Amino acid sequence: MKNIFSFQRFFKLFSKHTREHYHTYLIAVAVLIGILTLMLGTTAYFGNGRLSINVQGAYFSVFLLLSGTIFTSMVFADLGDKKRSIPALTLPVSHFERFLVGWIYSYLIFQVIFVMCFFMIDLIVIKIGDINPLVKNDLLNFGEDRNKFLIAFLIFGLMHGATLLGAIFFEKLHFIKTAFAVFITLICFQVVNIPIVNYFFLASARMQPLFAGVVLRGEIKGQSIYIKPMEQSYIIVIYMVIAVTIVLWAAAFFKLKEKQV
């Protein structure tokens, strides 16, 4: 068991990783705060201080996914450089401990830092906007808007798994190559989705996002029928996303084990 995981070894590796990369991480946090301030502030400015719940939710999801995938692609960047990969791979730690440090930083710590930064900037922008007596902004709420947060965090977990695998699999241009691979995969799923729907319903289906219901063209020109998924379908999709995310994390771990100096 000690060959796989040791608290003492893991703590030393975690401390070493923190000492070597905290400058880069602090700069990344500063950049994130700057971009969030610019985007939220500009939107509120052009809206005379208004920042709706939908806009806040959209910014939260977009920046969580974008900044999260970019940061994740940097965690194992050393493995793509032969000079830096030698000390990283010859360090007397297990592959699981090495993987766990990268996973904790890119998944757990990143989400905590992102949520703190987003709501700090969001609250400041809202308070400034409320100076206008005609404006009354509401802060994005975890309780009332939990479905939006759930979807954002589920998709982030899925994208994190894909990006983590790409960061280990590709030696150069990790983020670009991973993004291209994910894009091609989504296009293939979307293209295959239409003939499958046509086969089961014996009708002509319109292009529709995955897991968002089915839109069938009627015989009368311009007529269409929307079939909404059952509530149980969304639960199945959630479990599917979680399962695929875990598979991607496992694939990333085993790919890391294959890495050699």
Rosetta silent file (secondary structure, phi, psi, omega in degrees, C-alpha in Angstrom):
SEQUENCE: MKNIFSFQRFFKLFSKHTREHYHTYLIAVAVLIGILTLMLGTTAYFGNGRLSINVQGAYFSVFLLLSGTIFTSMVFADLGDKKRSIPALTLPVSHFERFLVGWIYSYLIFQVIFVMCFFMIDLIVIKIGDINPLVKNDLLNFGEDRNKFLIAFLIFGLMHGATLLGAIFFEKLHFIKTAFAVFITLICFQVVNIPIVNYFFLASARMQPLFAGVVLRGEIKGQSIYIKPMEQSYIIVIYMVIAVTIVLWAAAFFKLKEKQV
SCORE:     score description
SCORE:     0.000 S_00000001
   1 L     0.000  -38.406 -179.025    0.000    0.000    0.000 S_00000001
   2 L   -66.224  -23.603  177.103    2.864    2.393    0.824 S_00000001
   3 L   -70.369  -22.791 -179.702    4.189    1.897   -2.698 S_00000001
   4 L   -93.348  -47.161 -177.360    0.948    3.395   -3.998 S_00000001
   5 L  -148.464  132.545  174.886    0.219    6.119   -1.451 S_00000001
   6 L  -136.821  127.532 -178.623    1.988    7.566    1.574 S_00000001
   7 H   -59.659  -40.104 -178.971    0.731   10.656    3.396 S_00000001
   8 H   -65.250  -45.836  178.842    4.261   11.781    4.169 S_00000001
   9 H   -64.412  -42.735 -178.927    5.409   11.369    0.571 S_00000001
  10 H   -64.463  -42.907 -179.578    2.264   12.992   -0.784 S_00000001
  11 H   -63.214  -40.322  178.599    2.551   15.983    1.550 S_00000001
  12 H   -65.959  -41.030  178.213    6.178   16.550    0.526 S_00000001
  13 H   -65.581  -41.237  179.286    5.262   16.316   -3.163 S_00000001
  14 H   -63.578  -42.969  179.014    2.325   18.683   -2.673 S_00000001
  15 H   -64.871  -41.525  179.094    4.558   21.182   -0.848 S_00000001
  16 H   -62.687  -45.582  178.929    7.228   20.912   -3.549 S_00000001
  17 H   -61.725  -40.744 -179.897    4.676   21.492   -6.308 S_00000001
  18 H   -65.052  -45.242 -179.929    3.279   24.509   -4.433 S_00000001
  19 H   -62.843  -37.475 -175.515    6.709   26.098   -3.899 S_00000001
  20 H   -80.251  -23.588 -172.719    7.686   25.651   -7.538 S_00000001
  21 H  -121.292    1.184 -173.737    4.450   26.872   -9.117 S_00000001
  22 H   -65.563  -30.141  176.164    2.815   29.320   -6.716 S_00000001
  23 H   -61.129  -47.070  179.921    4.165   32.324   -8.664 S_00000001
  24 H   -62.861  -41.570 -178.810    2.504   31.049  -11.840 S_00000001
  25 H   -67.519  -37.875  177.771   -0.729   30.273  -10.001 S_00000001
  26 H   -65.565  -40.152  176.909   -0.857   33.724   -8.390 S_00000001
  27 H   -63.502  -41.374  178.826   -0.377   35.363  -11.793 S_00000001
  28 H   -62.517  -40.187  177.595   -3.150   33.149  -13.194 S_00000001
  29 H   -64.875  -41.070  178.765   -5.490   34.220  -10.372 S_00000001
  30 H   -62.970  -41.528  177.758   -4.649   37.881  -11.009 S_00000001
  31 H   -63.947  -42.368  178.837   -5.395   37.447  -14.727 S_00000001
  32 H   -60.822  -45.811  178.753   -8.688   35.719  -13.898 S_00000001
  33 H   -61.906  -41.060  179.970   -9.713   38.545  -11.556 S_00000001
  34 H   -63.712  -44.245 -179.501   -8.777   41.125  -14.177 S_00000001
  35 H   -67.684  -42.410  177.977  -10.798   39.443  -16.939 S_00000001
  36 H   -61.770  -42.377  178.625  -13.813   38.923  -14.681 S_00000001
  37 H   -62.468  -43.316 -179.591  -13.676   42.558  -13.583 S_00000001
  38 H   -63.574  -48.147 -174.987  -13.438   43.731  -17.190 S_00000001
  39 H   -71.745  -48.138  179.872  -16.291   41.584  -18.503 S_00000001
  40 H   -67.302  -41.200  179.797  -18.720   41.976  -15.590 S_00000001
  41 H   -65.256  -42.839  179.439  -17.894   45.656  -15.163 S_00000001
  42 H   -64.466  -42.489  178.917  -18.277   46.434  -18.870 S_00000001
  43 H   -62.072  -44.154  178.608  -21.598   44.581  -19.051 S_00000001
  44 H   -66.355  -37.260 -178.844  -22.950   46.456  -16.015 S_00000001
  45 H   -63.226  -47.367 -179.676  -21.659   49.779  -17.364 S_00000001
  46 H   -73.701  -14.804  176.392  -23.442   49.428  -20.705 S_00000001
  47 L   -99.709   18.001 -179.788  -26.562   48.237  -18.865 S_00000001
  48 L    57.877   35.493  177.645  -26.630   51.363  -16.655 S_00000001
  49 L    97.827   -8.295 -178.189  -25.627   49.270  -13.650 S_00000001
  50 L   -82.683  137.440  176.360  -27.888   46.304  -14.373 S_00000001
  51 L  -143.290   95.081 -173.431  -26.457   42.790  -14.183 S_00000001
  52 L   -69.576  163.160  178.431  -29.200   40.204  -14.502 S_00000001
  53 H   -61.211  -41.077 -179.026  -29.145   36.733  -12.975 S_00000001
  54 H   -64.145  -39.696  178.787  -29.010   35.137  -16.440 S_00000001
  55 H   -66.313  -43.996  178.000  -25.977   37.209  -17.429 S_00000001
  56 H   -60.418  -43.796  179.469  -24.192   36.346  -14.180 S_00000001
  57 H   -63.813  -39.104  179.259  -24.967   32.652  -14.693 S_00000001
  58 H   -65.190  -45.238  178.447  -23.726   32.757  -18.283 S_00000001
  59 H   -63.354  -40.216  179.697  -20.446   34.428  -17.278 S_00000001
  60 H   -59.782  -48.762 -177.189  -19.994   31.959  -14.419 S_00000001
  61 H   -66.467  -46.772 -176.674  -20.396   28.931  -16.684 S_00000001
  62 H   -62.475  -48.181 -176.974  -18.324   30.272  -19.578 S_00000001
  63 H   -73.691  -29.521  174.899  -15.371   31.404  -17.467 S_00000001
  64 H   -62.268  -47.399 -177.813  -15.480   28.269  -15.288 S_00000001
  65 H   -70.776  -44.706 -175.498  -15.158   26.058  -18.361 S_00000001
  66 H   -68.933  -53.354 -178.286  -12.717   28.233  -20.290 S_00000001
  67 H   -68.005  -34.276 -179.945  -10.340   29.158  -17.481 S_00000001
  68 H   -65.744  -43.471  179.739  -10.624   25.703  -15.927 S_00000001
  69 H   -69.608  -37.179  177.361   -9.632   23.850  -19.083 S_00000001
  70 H   -64.069  -44.965  179.940   -6.752   26.249  -19.784 S_00000001
  71 H   -64.770  -41.846 -179.736   -5.429   25.835  -16.240 S_00000001
  72 H   -61.969  -36.840 -179.292   -5.818   22.048  -16.338 S_00000001
  73 H   -67.186  -15.350 -178.841   -3.826   21.849  -19.571 S_00000001
  74 H   -93.670  -14.846 -171.770   -0.887   23.498  -17.744 S_00000001
  75 H   -62.302  -43.159 -179.854   -0.731   21.142  -14.741 S_00000001
  76 L  -108.376   31.432 -178.933    1.291   18.420  -16.462 S_00000001
  77 H   -63.394  -27.900 -179.420    3.006   20.716  -18.955 S_00000001
  78 H   -61.356  -27.263 -177.230    6.425   19.603  -17.640 S_00000001
  79 H   -70.324  -17.969  179.202    5.866   16.160  -19.128 S_00000001
  80 H   -85.628   -7.936  179.164    5.957   17.642  -22.629 S_00000001
  81 L  -111.895  121.802 -175.654    9.499   19.001  -22.123 S_00000001
  82 H   -60.572  -40.041 -178.629   12.258   16.388  -22.001 S_00000001
  83 H   -65.338  -42.885 -178.410   14.499   18.498  -19.733 S_00000001
  84 H   -82.230  -21.908 -179.126   11.740   19.168  -17.197 S_00000001
  85 H   -74.276  -25.913 -178.599   10.179   15.700  -17.485 S_00000001
  86 H   -62.602  -54.340  177.246   13.339   13.954  -16.249 S_00000001
  87 H   -66.694  -29.093 -179.190   13.244   15.340  -12.658 S_00000001
  88 H   -69.755  -39.633 -176.094    9.435   15.110  -12.630 S_00000001
  89 H   -87.898  -21.583  179.892    9.336   11.416  -13.574 S_00000001
  90 H   -91.992   -1.511  177.621   12.417   10.312  -11.609 S_00000001
  91 L   -62.846  134.255 -175.933   11.157   11.808   -8.344 S_00000001
  92 L   -73.628   65.419  175.759   10.771    8.973   -5.771 S_00000001
  93 L  -133.768  162.187  179.343    6.963    9.154   -5.558 S_00000001
  94 L   -80.030  161.007  178.113    4.230    6.902   -6.888 S_00000001
  95 H   -64.023  -34.789 -179.877    2.295    7.666  -10.068 S_00000001
  96 H   -65.125  -41.824  178.862   -0.895    7.918   -8.020 S_00000001
  97 H   -65.708  -40.876  178.136    0.594   10.607   -5.763 S_00000001
  98 H   -63.366  -43.254  179.297    1.883   12.525   -8.784 S_00000001
  99 H   -67.202  -40.804 -176.396   -1.519   12.312  -10.454 S_00000001
 100 H   -64.122  -37.679  178.244   -3.379   13.210   -7.240 S_00000001
 101 H   -62.492  -47.597  178.244   -1.420   16.450   -6.771 S_00000001
 102 H   -63.147  -38.845 -179.440   -2.275   17.588  -10.295 S_00000001
 103 H   -66.883  -43.869 -178.923   -5.905   16.514   -9.873 S_00000001
 104 H   -62.877  -44.210 -179.068   -6.337   18.346   -6.555 S_00000001
 105 H   -67.447  -45.303 -173.521   -4.863   21.568   -7.918 S_00000001
 106 H   -80.824  -22.019 -177.683   -6.677   21.532  -11.259 S_00000001
 107 H  -109.308  -59.618 -175.573  -10.052   20.287  -10.004 S_00000001
 108 H   -74.221  -57.249 -175.786  -10.647   20.953   -6.309 S_00000001
 109 H   -64.520  -40.630  179.858   -8.460   23.982   -5.570 S_00000001
 110 H   -58.683  -46.167 -177.376   -9.236   25.641   -8.900 S_00000001
 111 H   -63.503  -40.049  178.057  -13.002   25.469   -8.341 S_00000001
 112 H   -62.622  -48.040  179.933  -12.700   26.920   -4.831 S_00000001
 113 H   -63.400  -42.510 -178.855  -10.499   29.792   -6.035 S_00000001
 114 H   -62.841  -47.315 -179.207  -12.703   30.440   -9.066 S_00000001
 115 H   -60.956  -42.054  179.245  -15.940   30.585   -7.049 S_00000001
 116 H   -63.168  -46.733 -178.751  -14.329   32.944   -4.512 S_00000001
 117 H   -64.978  -43.696 -176.907  -12.948   35.253   -7.224 S_00000001
 118 H   -62.891  -49.016 -175.874  -16.161   35.278   -9.260 S_00000001
 119 H   -72.775  -27.247  174.929  -18.484   36.114   -6.379 S_00000001
 120 H   -64.716  -49.373  179.601  -16.081   38.697   -4.985 S_00000001
 121 H   -67.713  -42.516 -178.822  -15.997   40.578   -8.311 S_00000001
 122 H   -60.688  -43.397  179.935  -19.688   39.951   -8.976 S_00000001
 123 H   -65.072  -41.313  179.418  -20.678   41.365   -5.577 S_00000001
 124 H   -63.119  -45.569 -179.363  -18.499   44.465   -6.032 S_00000001
 125 H   -63.409  -40.671 -179.892  -19.938   45.147   -9.499 S_00000001
 126 H   -65.541  -42.491  179.826  -23.495   44.673   -8.224 S_00000001
 127 H   -63.784  -38.844  177.019  -22.948   47.016   -5.274 S_00000001
 128 H   -66.665  -40.606  178.846  -21.563   49.691   -7.601 S_00000001
 129 H   -65.434  -30.879 -179.150  -24.523   49.210   -9.953 S_00000001
 130 L   -72.236   -6.635  174.451  -26.977   49.585   -7.066 S_00000001
 131 L   -61.433  -33.548  175.195  -25.785   53.167   -6.641 S_00000001
 132 L   -68.882  118.272 -175.772  -28.249   53.924   -9.432 S_00000001
 133 L   -63.788  -18.236 -179.760  -31.614   54.298   -7.585 S_00000001
 134 L   -87.803   -2.538 -175.342  -33.436   52.810  -10.584 S_00000001
 135 L  -115.515  134.904  174.623  -31.416   49.598  -10.440 S_00000001
 136 L  -136.668   99.030 -177.960  -31.833   46.686   -8.035 S_00000001
 137 L   -90.660  147.341  174.207  -29.534   43.758   -8.829 S_00000001
 138 L  -110.600  139.886  179.723  -29.756   40.301   -7.290 S_00000001
 139 L   -81.157  140.195  176.081  -26.671   38.207   -6.643 S_00000001
 140 L   -53.983  129.257 -171.322  -26.443   34.778   -8.259 S_00000001
 141 L  -117.890  130.539  179.787  -27.624   32.348   -5.579 S_00000001
 142 L   -63.735  -33.691 -177.182  -26.528   28.734   -5.085 S_00000001
 143 L   -74.646  -52.172 -176.474  -29.883   27.809   -3.580 S_00000001
 144 L   -74.110  -31.132 -176.697  -32.273   29.368   -6.075 S_00000001
 145 L  -111.774   35.350 -174.750  -30.087   28.713   -9.139 S_00000001
 146 H   -63.701  -30.589  179.686  -28.726   25.311   -8.117 S_00000001
 147 H   -65.502  -38.999  177.968  -29.645   23.708  -11.466 S_00000001
 148 H   -64.752  -42.279  178.850  -27.450   26.183  -13.351 S_00000001
 149 H   -67.161  -39.763  179.728  -24.553   25.514  -11.001 S_00000001
 150 H   -60.464  -46.346  179.648  -25.095   21.752  -11.204 S_00000001
 151 H   -63.024  -43.772 -179.073  -24.938   21.788  -14.996 S_00000001
 152 H   -61.713  -45.364 -178.197  -21.858   24.045  -14.977 S_00000001
 153 H   -70.628  -34.510  177.354  -19.974   21.861  -12.481 S_00000001
 154 H   -65.686  -46.333  179.318  -20.951   18.629  -14.259 S_00000001
 155 H   -65.413  -37.928  177.963  -19.750   19.923  -17.622 S_00000001
 156 H   -62.125  -42.451  178.211  -16.586   21.260  -15.993 S_00000001
 157 H   -59.524  -42.422  178.695  -15.870   17.827  -14.512 S_00000001
 158 H   -64.397  -47.143  179.232  -16.299   16.255  -17.945 S_00000001
 159 H   -66.663  -34.142  177.872  -14.114   18.864  -19.653 S_00000001
 160 H   -62.977  -44.700  178.481  -11.562   18.589  -16.849 S_00000001
 161 H   -61.110  -43.593  179.442  -11.242   14.845  -17.415 S_00000001
 162 H   -65.788  -42.353 -178.485  -10.799   15.318  -21.179 S_00000001
 163 H   -69.330  -38.212  178.729   -8.289   18.152  -20.727 S_00000001
 164 H   -64.058  -41.617  176.960   -6.317   16.259  -18.088 S_00000001
 165 H   -64.134  -42.597  179.185   -6.063   13.260  -20.413 S_00000001
 166 H   -65.939  -35.658  179.778   -5.017   15.532  -23.279 S_00000001
 167 H   -64.763  -31.504  179.321   -2.409   17.290  -21.135 S_00000001
 168 H   -87.664  -36.577 -175.658   -0.750   13.926  -20.440 S_00000001
 169 H   -72.204  -47.351 -178.125   -1.358   12.358  -23.852 S_00000001
 170 L   -87.167  141.361 -179.028   -0.125   15.217  -26.067 S_00000001
 171 L   -89.312  -29.942 -179.428    3.460   16.399  -25.729 S_00000001
 172 L  -132.160  153.685  176.571    3.005   19.837  -27.328 S_00000001
 173 L    50.808   51.377 -174.513    0.130   22.321  -27.686 S_00000001
 174 H   -54.857  -50.865 -173.482   -1.909   20.405  -25.108 S_00000001
 175 H   -66.153  -45.302 -177.379   -4.879   22.775  -24.937 S_00000001
 176 H   -64.570  -46.284 -179.018   -5.256   23.315  -28.696 S_00000001
 177 H   -66.289  -39.602  178.760   -4.977   19.625  -29.568 S_00000001
 178 H   -66.247  -43.447  179.156   -7.348   18.597  -26.772 S_00000001
 179 H   -61.231  -40.861  179.203   -9.894   21.253  -27.768 S_00000001
 180 H   -65.028  -42.637  179.668   -9.720   20.074  -31.384 S_00000001
 181 H   -63.889  -42.637  178.595  -10.195   16.425  -30.339 S_00000001
 182 H   -65.009  -41.490  179.611  -13.195   17.312  -28.133 S_00000001
 183 H   -61.518  -46.444  179.476  -14.713   19.435  -30.910 S_00000001
 184 H   -62.867  -40.266  179.097  -14.390   16.622  -33.462 S_00000001
 185 H   -62.646  -44.552  179.095  -15.886   14.126  -30.983 S_00000001
 186 H   -64.410  -40.085  178.176  -18.903   16.363  -30.304 S_00000001
 187 H   -62.052  -43.729  179.416  -19.456   16.918  -34.030 S_00000001
 188 H   -61.885  -44.721  178.162  -19.386   13.154  -34.636 S_00000001
 189 H   -61.346  -41.624 -178.205  -21.904   12.526  -31.839 S_00000001
 190 H   -67.386  -40.195 -179.908  -24.182   15.269  -33.179 S_00000001
 191 H   -67.056  -40.736 -179.844  -24.007   13.988  -36.753 S_00000001
 192 H   -71.531  -26.586 -176.587  -24.741   10.390  -35.674 S_00000001
 193 H   -61.743  -38.913 -176.467  -27.584   11.574  -33.429 S_00000001
 194 H   -64.341  -53.555  178.975  -29.839   12.609  -36.353 S_00000001
 195 H   -62.356  -30.934  177.853  -29.980    9.273  -38.244 S_00000001
 196 H   -65.440  -44.534  178.393  -30.492    7.415  -34.935 S_00000001
 197 H   -64.048  -42.926  178.812  -33.503    9.613  -34.095 S_00000001
 198 H   -60.617  -36.781 -178.254  -34.874    9.219  -37.636 S_00000001
 199 H   -68.041  -43.506 -175.762  -34.554    5.436  -37.344 S_00000001
 200 H   -75.785  -33.754 -176.029  -36.423    5.156  -34.037 S_00000001
 201 H   -99.881   -6.382 -178.022  -39.193    7.656  -34.832 S_00000001
 202 L    51.580   42.833 -179.226  -39.521    6.920  -38.565 S_00000001
 203 L  -147.752  172.781  179.990  -39.635   10.675  -39.150 S_00000001
 204 L   -92.478  118.150 -177.489  -37.428   13.542  -40.173 S_00000001
 205 E   -97.574  148.418  175.224  -35.658   15.065  -37.151 S_00000001
 206 L   -90.263  156.616  176.323  -34.232   18.555  -36.876 S_00000001
 207 L   -61.254  126.598 -176.192  -30.743   19.293  -35.585 S_00000001
 208 L  -143.412  141.033  177.081  -30.995   19.435  -31.793 S_00000001
 209 L   -56.887  150.818  179.418  -28.377   19.548  -29.015 S_00000001
 210 L   -60.150  138.292  176.095  -27.638   16.202  -27.385 S_00000001
 211 L    64.366   21.052 -179.325  -29.977   15.253  -24.503 S_00000001
 212 L  -111.935   24.400 -179.240  -32.183   18.294  -25.160 S_00000001
 213 L    92.492 -176.703 -177.701  -35.228   16.475  -26.480 S_00000001
 214 E  -128.925  134.670  175.193  -36.305   15.680  -30.033 S_00000001
 215 E  -115.632  117.278 -178.335  -37.819   17.981  -32.650 S_00000001
 216 E  -108.493  139.058  176.847  -39.625   16.150  -35.472 S_00000001
 217 E   -80.600  132.867  177.923  -40.818   17.729  -38.705 S_00000001
 218 L   -83.841  172.623  179.752  -44.497   17.240  -39.418 S_00000001
 219 L   -69.476  -33.156  178.273  -46.059   16.437  -42.772 S_00000001
 220 L   -77.103  135.697 -176.466  -47.469   19.948  -43.042 S_00000001
 221 L   -59.891  129.427  177.622  -44.855   22.439  -44.169 S_00000001
 222 L    87.614   -8.729 -179.264  -43.427   24.446  -41.287 S_00000001
 223 L   -88.628  141.055  177.677  -45.023   22.239  -38.624 S_00000001
 224 E  -145.481  154.917 -178.285  -42.818   20.574  -36.011 S_00000001
 225 E  -122.244  129.018  178.319  -43.323   18.550  -32.849 S_00000001
 226 E  -104.399  125.184  178.459  -41.116   18.846  -29.766 S_00000001
 227 E  -108.045  112.823 -176.997  -40.780   15.796  -27.525 S_00000001
 228 L   -85.271  138.054  178.254  -39.423   16.740  -24.115 S_00000001
 229 L   -65.938  152.764  176.059  -37.351   14.203  -22.169 S_00000001
 230 L   -72.522  162.531  178.876  -38.767   12.782  -18.945 S_00000001
 231 H   -60.432  -35.529  179.147  -37.348   13.897  -15.603 S_00000001
 232 H   -63.561  -28.097 -179.341  -35.759   10.463  -15.203 S_00000001
 233 H   -64.516  -40.161  179.813  -33.855   11.071  -18.444 S_00000001
 234 H   -65.633  -36.571  177.796  -31.997   14.024  -16.938 S_00000001
 235 H   -64.546  -41.258  178.300  -31.014   11.897  -13.932 S_00000001
 236 H   -62.907  -41.468  179.270  -29.654    9.233  -16.292 S_00000001
 237 H   -62.643  -41.159  179.325  -27.683   11.886  -18.195 S_00000001
 238 H   -60.434  -45.941  178.495  -26.193   13.183  -14.919 S_00000001
 239 H   -65.643  -34.291  177.581  -25.012    9.688  -13.975 S_00000001
 240 H   -64.481  -44.533  179.692  -23.671    9.193  -17.505 S_00000001
 241 H   -62.454  -44.126  178.802  -21.646   12.408  -17.298 S_00000001
 242 H   -61.705  -43.176 -178.799  -20.255   11.421  -13.886 S_00000001
 243 H   -64.334  -45.154  179.606  -19.355    7.943  -15.176 S_00000001
 244 H   -64.380  -38.764  178.179  -17.616    9.283  -18.301 S_00000001
 245 H   -60.509  -45.116  179.075  -15.742   11.839  -16.165 S_00000001
 246 H   -63.591  -39.909  178.086  -14.440    9.092  -13.873 S_00000001
 247 H   -62.566  -41.528  179.074  -13.406    7.015  -16.906 S_00000001
 248 H   -65.341  -41.046  176.316  -11.479    9.995  -18.324 S_00000001
 249 H   -61.844  -42.864  179.162   -9.713   10.543  -14.974 S_00000001
 250 H   -64.255  -41.508  178.680   -8.799    6.860  -14.864 S_00000001
 251 H   -63.242  -38.952  178.035   -7.547    6.975  -18.453 S_00000001
 252 H   -64.659  -40.044  179.429   -5.412   10.018  -17.594 S_00000001
 253 H   -64.040  -47.123 -179.004   -3.932    8.209  -14.594 S_00000001
 254 H   -68.453  -30.441  174.887   -3.015    5.092  -16.573 S_00000001
 255 H   -68.583  -35.506  176.770   -1.569    7.237  -19.356 S_00000001
 256 H   -64.067  -37.321  178.970    0.574    8.970  -16.743 S_00000001
 257 H   -63.367  -27.432 -178.929    1.819    5.562  -15.570 S_00000001
 258 H   -79.436  -15.768 -176.940    3.020    4.865  -19.113 S_00000001
 259 L   -63.740  134.431  178.161    5.151    8.009  -19.213 S_00000001
 260 L  -129.329  155.654  179.756    8.869    7.295  -19.314 S_00000001
 261 L   -69.667    0.000    0.000   11.943    9.500  -19.222 S_00000001
